[in-house]
Amino acid sequence: MHGSEAELTAREFDLLWHFACHRGRVFSRAQLLDAVWGYNHEGYEHTVNTHINRLRNKIETNAAEPVYVQTVWGVGYRFLD
């Protein structure tokens, strides 16, 4: 949220950093797994969802209507600032 600090886990920070370095680009869960976690396995794609939800709860004013970490239905996620 603007003007306040958010305590992020290391993985949440890495995810946010990756998004911030590629603003506006849409990433699939598999791409995020590979880029942030360092592996690509379909069985772990729910991990991405969990971390996205936690990150939204920490940086969004209303996590139910995200402004920064947006879902692109059928594709993945993107970061807008």
KAGIBEL-V289011 format. One record per residue. RES is the residue in one letter. PSI is psi in degrees with one decimal (999 if undefined). Layout:
{{RES	PSI} {RES	PSI}}
//
This chain:
{{M	147.4} {H	130.3} {G	0.6} {S	157.8} {E	148.4} {A	129.0} {E	113.5} {L	148.5} {T	168.0} {A	-41.5} {R	-39.9} {E	-41.6} {F	-45.7} {D	-39.9} {L	-47.3} {L	-41.5} {W	-45.3} {H	-46.6} {F	-45.8} {A	-32.9} {C	-14.8} {H	49.4} {R	133.9} {G	-17.5} {R	138.2} {V	131.8} {F	135.8} {S	165.3} {R	-41.2} {A	-41.2} {Q	-40.1} {L	-40.6} {L	-46.0} {D	-45.7} {A	-39.2} {V	-41.5} {W	-23.1} {G	15.1} {Y	163.2} {N	106.5} {H	123.9} {E	-32.7} {G	-15.9} {Y	7.0} {E	-25.2} {H	-25.3} {T	-41.4} {V	-47.3} {N	-45.1} {T	-46.5} {H	-36.4} {I	-45.5} {N	-43.1} {R	-41.2} {L	-44.8} {R	-42.5} {N	-25.6} {K	-29.0} {I	-15.4} {E	145.3} {T	-41.7} {N	102.3} {A	-23.2} {A	-21.2} {E	71.8} {P	141.4} {V	-37.2} {Y	-55.1} {V	101.5} {Q	145.3} {T	132.8} {V	100.8} {W	131.5} {G	-4.0} {V	-59.6} {G	-131.5} {Y	155.6} {R	161.0} {F	128.4} {L	142.9} {D	999}}
//
